[in-house]
């Protein structure tokens, strides 16, 4: 049985690596440009519940798409993202991985939640979201 020469096998391996690199390029670019996803804690002032907020490139959205808002409790947003992802053949999914963490964090902050992590982490979130000190 013929399995091909070493050159053919190397060419196949290179082709597979290029395909993987192209597939992961948004993840690599997003992490380099926007920074890795970072988590900070927020607290609701009345109920004292804690909820994490995220800034930076959303690698979770890149891999899991519209399931991320659903698992974070934003059912309507998740369903809207699912519809838009299907309509745009996944392009919306790709774009939202750059935008989702910022939008989610801004919705949490505007709903009255307050940053309750370390001062350094809180300052990083304020800087990324462009909000003033409170």
Number of C-alpha atoms within 10 A of each C-alpha: 3 4 7 8 8 9 9 11 12 11 11 12 12 12 12 12 12 12 12 11 13 12 11 14 12 18 22 16 13 20 17 12 12 14 14 16 15 16 15 18 17 22 19 17 11 8 7 10 10 15 16 16 22 20 26 24 28 27 19 16 21 21 15 13 23 27 19 20 21 15 10 13 11 14 15 11 16 19 15 12 21 17 14 16 19 12 11 10 11 14 12 18 22 17 14 20 24 23 15 24 25 20 14 18 20 18 13 19 17 10 10 13 22 18 24 16 16 11 10 9 16 18 17 15 23 16 13 14 17 11 12 8 8 6
